[in-house]
Amino acid sequence: MGTVLITGASGFIGTALAQSMSKTHEVICMSRSRPNLDLPWVRGDFGAFEDLRRLDDRSIEAVVHLGAVTGGCLERDGILVNVEGTRCLMRYLMDRGCKKFVCASSIALVGMQSTQFRPLQLPIPDEHPCLDRDGYGVAKYLMEEITRYYSRQNPEIDVIDLRLASIAPDESMPPLRTVGPIGQWALGSITIMARSDAVRAFTLAAESAYKPGVRVMNAVGPQAWVADPVGDVLRNWWGDDVDLTYFETPGNEYAAVYNPDRIRQELGFVAEVLPAR
């Protein structure tokens, strides 16, 4: 692989990813704030063509698109940045011959930030539809739709949309959840990965063999971030609204709520920082 562009390079994951990937690849960082890294950096907004033009003299073969507004954003900001911004970035790079796109989607896409959310299937599959009613999830869903739209225009591009877990610092992982009342972002509190695992997931996606088309993958660990059995936690939240049979099967008592099989099978990714029970 040649030059890799990382958007959102001054962020929590972006800084660590740029530093890690720069050991084996030429990396260009793009962000509005300068990352604390000794790497080529372009100041700018990935949703502004005039800023993207600063990359005109670079030959970019792959992009890891981390730049975004995150959960709790205004609906307007989510659409402008996560949807229109992604459209601008992909349009610019495709027109210059880039074929590899790795985009940070979110487990929140399904709508889990609402206490009214109920999954249609458990474990939640990679392609679970968007049931969001708060704005952030639908912005990520529309971002994924932009990648599908451009794939139809240009069947040669390779896109991986990673529906990313909640990410925490390796040195201060949160305590394991126990049975308790449901709250907003409930599934996010039991679907947690360490930053080092997130870096590895994005790296494996960027380095994966070229495969035209769009693939959506749950970038989550194999176990839920819980001290009590998953079935007990979810039953306390949802009662009999969903089928919890999977988590009552021996061996699945602490399994992830989002299905991690595809990212393991296709990219060889399995989270290494696991809950200590």
C-alpha positions as CSV (number, residue, x, y, z in Angstrom):
1,M,0.0,0.0,0.0
2,G,1.1,3.5,-0.8
3,T,0.2,6.7,1.0
4,V,-2.6,6.5,3.6
5,L,-4.7,9.6,4.4
6,I,-6.2,9.7,8.0
7,T,-8.9,12.2,8.6
8,G,-9.7,13.2,12.2
9,A,-6.0,12.6,12.9
10,S,-5.9,14.8,16.0
11,G,-8.6,12.8,17.7
12,F,-8.5,10.1,20.3
13,I,-8.2,7.2,17.9
14,G,-6.7,9.1,15.0
15,T,-3.6,10.2,16.8
16,A,-2.8,6.6,17.9
17,L,-3.7,5.2,14.5
18,A,-1.5,7.7,12.6
19,Q,1.4,7.0,14.9
20,S,1.0,3.2,14.6
21,M,0.5,3.1,10.8
22,S,3.4,5.5,10.1
23,K,5.8,2.8,11.2
24,T,5.0,0.8,8.0
25,H,3.3,3.3,5.7
26,E,3.5,6.8,4.5
27,V,0.8,8.6,6.4
28,I,-0.8,12.0,5.8
29,C,-2.9,13.5,8.6
30,M,-5.8,15.8,8.0
31,S,-7.6,17.6,10.8
32,R,-8.5,21.1,12.0
33,S,-6.0,20.9,14.9
34,R,-2.4,19.8,14.6
35,P,-1.8,16.3,15.9
36,N,1.0,16.0,18.3
37,L,2.9,13.9,15.8
38,D,6.0,14.4,13.6
39,L,4.0,13.5,10.4
40,P,2.9,15.3,7.3
41,W,-0.3,17.3,8.3
42,V,-2.9,19.1,6.3
43,R,-5.0,21.6,8.2
44,G,-8.5,21.6,7.0
45,D,-12.1,20.3,6.8
46,F,-12.6,17.1,4.9
47,G,-16.0,18.4,3.9
48,A,-14.5,21.5,2.1
49,F,-13.2,21.0,-1.4
50,E,-10.9,24.1,-1.1
51,D,-9.2,22.4,1.9
52,L,-9.0,19.0,0.1
53,R,-7.2,20.7,-2.8
54,R,-4.3,21.0,-0.4
55,L,-3.8,17.3,-1.1
56,D,-3.6,17.8,-4.9
57,D,0.2,17.1,-5.0
58,R,-0.2,13.8,-3.0
59,S,-1.0,10.4,-4.5
60,I,-3.3,8.8,-2.0
61,E,-4.1,5.1,-2.3
62,A,-6.2,4.6,0.8
63,V,-8.1,6.7,3.3
64,V,-9.1,5.9,6.9
65,H,-12.0,8.3,7.5
66,L,-12.3,8.9,11.2
67,G,-13.3,12.6,11.1
68,A,-16.9,13.1,12.4
69,V,-19.1,14.7,14.9
70,T,-19.9,12.2,17.5
71,G,-22.8,11.1,19.6
72,G,-25.1,13.7,21.1
73,C,-24.5,16.0,18.2
74,L,-27.2,18.2,16.7
75,E,-29.1,16.6,13.9
76,R,-28.0,19.4,11.5
77,D,-24.3,18.9,12.5
78,G,-24.5,15.2,12.0
79,I,-25.9,15.6,8.5
80,L,-23.6,18.3,7.4
81,V,-20.4,16.7,8.7
82,N,-20.9,13.0,8.7
83,V,-23.0,12.8,5.5
84,E,-22.1,15.8,3.3
85,G,-18.6,15.8,4.6
86,T,-18.1,12.2,3.7
87,R,-19.6,12.8,0.3
88,C,-17.1,15.6,-0.4
89,L,-14.1,13.5,0.8
90,M,-15.1,10.4,-1.3
91,R,-15.9,12.5,-4.4
92,Y,-12.5,14.2,-4.3
93,L,-10.5,11.1,-3.7
94,M,-12.4,8.9,-6.2
95,D,-11.8,11.5,-8.9
96,R,-8.1,11.3,-8.1
97,G,-8.0,7.5,-8.4
98,C,-8.2,6.4,-4.7
99,K,-10.0,3.0,-4.5
100,K,-9.6,2.0,-0.8
101,F,-11.9,3.6,1.8
102,V,-12.2,2.6,5.4
103,C,-14.9,4.6,7.2
104,A,-15.8,4.9,10.9
105,S,-19.4,4.1,11.3
106,S,-20.9,3.3,14.7
107,I,-22.8,0.7,16.7
108,A,-25.2,3.7,17.5
109,L,-26.5,3.5,13.9
110,V,-29.1,1.0,14.9
111,G,-30.7,3.5,17.3
112,M,-29.6,2.2,20.6
113,Q,-29.1,5.7,22.1
114,S,-32.9,5.7,22.7
115,T,-34.3,3.8,25.7
116,Q,-37.1,2.8,23.3
117,F,-34.8,0.9,21.0
118,R,-35.3,-2.8,20.7
119,P,-33.1,-4.8,18.3
120,L,-34.8,-6.9,15.6
121,Q,-32.3,-9.7,16.1
122,L,-29.8,-10.8,18.7
123,P,-26.8,-10.9,18.4
124,I,-27.2,-7.7,16.4
125,P,-26.0,-8.4,12.8
126,D,-23.6,-6.2,10.8
127,E,-26.4,-5.0,8.5
128,H,-29.0,-4.4,11.2
129,P,-31.2,-1.5,9.9
130,C,-31.3,2.0,11.3
131,L,-34.1,2.5,13.8
132,D,-32.6,5.8,15.1
133,R,-34.9,8.6,16.4
134,D,-32.2,11.0,17.7
135,G,-30.1,12.1,14.8
136,Y,-26.6,10.7,15.3
137,G,-27.5,7.2,14.3
138,V,-29.3,8.3,11.2
139,A,-26.3,10.5,10.2
140,K,-24.1,7.4,10.3
141,Y,-26.6,5.4,8.4
142,L,-26.7,8.0,5.7
143,M,-22.9,8.1,5.7
144,E,-23.0,4.3,4.9
145,E,-25.6,5.0,2.2
146,I,-23.2,7.5,0.6
147,T,-20.5,4.8,0.4
148,R,-23.1,2.5,-1.3
149,Y,-24.1,5.2,-3.7
150,Y,-20.5,5.8,-4.8
151,S,-19.9,2.1,-5.1
152,R,-22.8,1.9,-7.5
153,Q,-21.2,4.8,-9.5
154,N,-17.7,3.3,-9.3
155,P,-17.8,-0.5,-8.8
156,E,-14.0,-0.6,-8.6
157,I,-13.8,1.1,-5.1
158,D,-13.3,-1.0,-2.0
159,V,-15.2,0.3,1.0
160,I,-15.2,-1.1,4.6
161,D,-17.6,0.7,7.0
162,L,-16.7,-0.3,10.5
163,R,-19.6,0.0,13.0
164,L,-17.3,0.9,15.9
165,A,-17.9,0.0,19.5
166,S,-17.5,2.5,22.4
167,I,-13.7,3.1,22.7
168,A,-11.9,3.6,26.0
169,P,-8.2,4.2,26.9
170,D,-6.3,1.0,27.5
171,E,-5.0,2.3,30.8
172,S,-8.4,3.2,32.2
173,M,-11.1,0.8,31.0
174,P,-14.4,1.3,32.6
175,P,-15.9,-1.0,35.3
176,L,-18.0,-3.9,34.1
177,R,-21.7,-3.3,34.0
178,T,-24.1,-5.1,36.3
179,V,-27.8,-5.5,36.2
180,G,-29.3,-2.1,36.5
181,P,-31.8,0.4,35.0
182,I,-31.7,1.1,31.3
183,G,-30.4,4.5,30.2
184,Q,-29.6,6.3,26.9
185,W,-26.8,4.7,25.0
186,A,-27.3,1.5,27.0
187,L,-25.7,-0.9,24.6
188,G,-22.8,1.4,24.3
189,S,-22.0,0.9,27.9
190,I,-21.7,-2.9,27.5
191,T,-20.0,-2.8,24.0
192,I,-16.6,-1.4,24.8
193,M,-13.2,-1.9,23.2
194,A,-9.7,-0.6,24.1
195,R,-8.2,2.0,21.8
196,S,-5.3,-0.3,20.9
197,D,-7.9,-2.8,19.5
198,A,-9.6,0.0,17.6
199,V,-6.3,0.9,16.0
200,R,-5.7,-2.7,15.0
201,A,-9.2,-3.0,13.5
202,F,-8.7,0.1,11.3
203,T,-5.2,-1.0,10.4
204,L,-6.4,-4.5,9.3
205,A,-9.2,-2.9,7.3
206,A,-6.8,-0.5,5.5
207,E,-4.3,-3.3,4.8
208,S,-6.8,-5.9,3.7
209,A,-6.7,-7.4,0.3
210,Y,-8.5,-5.3,-2.4
211,K,-12.1,-6.4,-2.7
212,P,-14.5,-4.1,-4.7
213,G,-17.8,-3.4,-3.1
214,V,-19.1,-2.2,0.3
215,R,-18.7,-4.3,3.4
216,V,-20.2,-3.3,6.8
217,M,-18.7,-4.9,9.9
218,N,-19.4,-4.7,13.6
219,A,-16.0,-3.6,15.0
220,V,-16.6,-5.0,18.5
221,G,-15.0,-7.4,20.9
222,P,-16.2,-11.0,21.3
223,Q,-17.6,-10.4,24.8
224,A,-19.9,-7.9,26.4
225,W,-18.5,-5.5,28.9
226,V,-20.5,-7.0,31.8
227,A,-20.0,-8.6,35.2
228,D,-23.5,-10.2,35.2
229,P,-24.7,-12.5,32.4
230,V,-25.9,-10.6,29.3
231,G,-29.3,-12.2,29.4
232,D,-29.9,-10.9,32.9
233,V,-28.8,-7.4,31.9
234,L,-30.9,-7.2,28.8
235,R,-34.0,-8.8,30.4
236,N,-33.9,-6.1,33.1
237,W,-33.8,-3.5,30.3
238,W,-36.2,-5.0,27.8
239,G,-38.3,-7.6,29.6
240,D,-39.8,-10.0,27.2
241,D,-39.7,-7.6,24.2
242,V,-36.8,-9.5,22.6
243,D,-35.7,-13.1,22.3
244,L,-32.7,-13.7,24.6
245,T,-32.4,-17.4,23.9
246,Y,-28.9,-16.9,22.4
247,F,-27.5,-15.6,25.6
248,E,-29.1,-18.4,27.6
249,T,-27.2,-21.1,25.6
250,P,-24.2,-22.5,27.5
251,G,-21.1,-20.7,26.4
252,N,-22.9,-17.5,25.3
253,E,-23.7,-16.1,28.7
254,Y,-21.2,-13.2,28.3
255,A,-21.1,-13.0,24.5
256,A,-21.1,-9.7,22.6
257,V,-24.5,-8.2,21.9
258,Y,-23.3,-7.2,18.4
259,N,-22.2,-10.1,16.2
260,P,-18.4,-9.9,15.6
261,D,-18.1,-12.9,13.3
262,R,-17.7,-11.0,10.0
263,I,-14.7,-8.9,11.1
264,R,-13.0,-12.0,12.5
265,Q,-13.6,-14.0,9.4
266,E,-12.8,-11.4,6.8
267,L,-10.1,-9.3,8.5
268,G,-8.8,-11.7,11.2
269,F,-9.7,-9.2,13.9
270,V,-10.4,-10.3,17.5
271,A,-10.2,-7.8,20.3
272,E,-7.4,-8.6,22.7
273,V,-8.4,-6.5,25.7
274,L,-11.2,-8.5,27.2
275,P,-13.3,-8.1,30.4
276,A,-11.7,-9.5,33.5
277,R,-14.3,-11.4,35.5
